Amino acid sequence: MIDEFAKDNLHGRLRRDREALLWKLDGLSEYDARRPLTATGTNLLGLVKHVATVEARYFGEVFDRPSPEPLPRWDDYDGSDLWATEDESRDQIIGFYRRTWEHSDATINELRLDSPGHVPWWPEPHRNANLFAIMVHVLGETVRHAGHADILREGLDGRTGMRAEYEEKVDADARAAYCAKIERAARSAAPLTT
C-alpha cells in the first residue's frame, strides 16, 4: 500500500515539475530561449534538452529499457546536451522531452519500486539501484534544473512561478522597493561580518 502511494506521489511530482520546466519557455524569443544566461552558458532550452537526456538515460538504460530516442554514449559525454544547436528547433527539443516522458512513464508504470536497475556511470558501490532510488534521483535533477530555469526566466523578463495560473503580475515599483529593502539590510549587516 505505501509503495503505491510513494510511487504515485513521486510520479505526480515529476509530472508537475516537467510541466513547470517547459512553461519557462513560453513566450520567449528563440534568442532568449537559447542564449547563455550565466558565465557557464546555462540557457533555458539547454536545460530542457539536458533534463530530457537525463530522464531518458535513467528510466531507459538503467532498467534495460533503452530509450527509442538516439542518445550519445555516456562515455562520450561532451556537454552537448546542455545547449541547442542552430539546427535543433525548440519544437524538436520539446518533442524529445515529451516522448521521453512517455517512455519514462511506461517504465515507472510497469515496474515496482523495488525493481532493480544498474547505473554504470555511478561509482561503486552505488551502481545497483532500484526504481525508487532512480525516481528520487530524477525528480531531484528535474527540480534542480526547474529552479535554475525559474531564476533565468526571472532575469529575462521578471516572470516567476510554476504555472501560468499561479503567476503574479509584475509590479516593477513594488519589486524595486522590496529589493531596496533587502539591499539596505545587506549593507547594514556587512560591517558586522568584517
N, C-alpha and C positions, 0 to 999 in steps of 0.2 A: 504493500500500500504506500509506504513512504517513498519507495523507489519511483513509482509512477508520478507521485506528487512532485518529487525533486526533478525528475526528468521534464515534466510538463512546465514547471516553473522556470527552469534554466532555458528550455527551448523557447518559451514565451518571451523571456527577456532578450534572448538572442534575436528573435524576430523583431522585437521593438527597436533594438539598437541598430540593427541592419537598416531599418527604415530611417532612423534618425540620421545615420551617416549619409545616406543618399539624399535626404532632404537638404543637406548643406550645399548641394549643387544647384538647387532650384533657383532659377532666375539669374544665374551668373553668366557672364560672357564666357566664351571659350578661353580667352586670355586669362581671366580671373580664376577660372576653374583649374587651369594648368600651371600658372606661373609660380615660381618659387617664392614662398612667403616667409621663409626662415633662412638663416645662414647655411643650413644644411640642405636646402632645396625642397623642404616639405611643401606639398601642394595638395589641394583638395581632391582632384581627380586621381592623383597618385595614391592618396590614402585609400580610396575606394578600390583601386586596382590591387594594392597590396593586401588589403583585408580579404578580398576575393581569392587571391592566390593562397594566402594562409589558410583560409577556410577550406579551399579545395584540397590542399595537402592533408590537413588534419582529419577531415571526415572522409577522405579518399584513401590515400596511400597507407595511412596508419591502420586502417581496418581492411586492407587488401581489397579495396573497392575504388580503384583508380578513377580519378575524375575523367569524364569524357572530353573535357577541355584539354588542349595541349598545354603542358606546363614544362618549364625548363627543369632539367635535373637539379636536385637540391645541391649537389656537389658543384654545380656550375653557377651558383648564385652570384650575381654581379650587381644587385640593387636595381635592375631594370624594372622590377615590379613596383617601384616607388614613384614612377612618373609616367606620363603618357607621351608617346612619340607623336610627331606630327601626322603619322599615318594611322594612328588609332583614334577613332572617334569616341566622343563621350557615350554615344549610344552603344558602341561595341563594348566598352568597358562596363557600363551599367548592365548590358545584356549578359556579359560574362558573369557578373556578380549575381544576377538573378538566376541564371542557370546553375550556378554553384549552390545557391540556396536550395534549389530543387534536389540536387544530388545529396547535399548535406542533410536536408530534412528526411530524405529517404533512408539514409544511414541511421540517423537518430531514431526514426520511427521503427525501423526493423531490428535494431539491436537493443539489448538490455543494458542498463547502466554498468553492470559488471562485465560486459563483453570485452575480451582482451584486444588490445591493439599494440602495435610496436612502432616507436618513434625513433628511427635510425639516426636522426640528426641530434637527438638529445644525448647528453653524456651518460655513461654508466654511473650508477646502477638504475637510472630513471627511464631507460628506454622502453621498458614494458609498462604499459598504462592500461586504462580501461576507458569506456565511453564517458563515465562520469568525469574523470580527470581531464579528458580532452574537451568536453563541453565547458568545463570551468575555464580551461586554458583559452579556448577560442572566444568565449564570452569576454574574458579579461582583455584579450587582444582587441576585440571589437569595441569595447567600452573605452579602452585607452585611446584608440585612434579616432573614435567619435568625439572624444574630449579634445583631441588635437584639432579636429575639424571645427568644433564649437569656437575655439579661440581664433582660428584662422578666419572663419566667416565673420566673427565679430569685428576683427581687424579690417576686413574688407569694406563692410557696409553697415556694421552695427547690429546686424540681425543676430538674435540669440534664441535659444530654446531647443527642445527636442522635436517638436512638431509644429506645424503652422497654427493649429488651433490653440496652442499654448504660448504663442509668440506675443510679447508685449510690444506695442508700438514704440518706436524710438522717440524719446523726448530728449533732444540734444541738450537743452538747458538743464534739465534735472540730472542727466548723466554728468555733465560738466561740473555741476555743484557737488555731486556725490564724489567724483574723482578728486576735486579740490579739497574736500574734507579729508579724504584718505591721504592726500599729499601732505596736508598740514600735520596730520598725526605722524606720518613717517618722518618729516623734517623735525618735528618736536622730539621724537624718540631718538633720532640719530645721535645727539650729543650724549645720551645715556649709554650708548654701546661703544663709544670710542675711548 
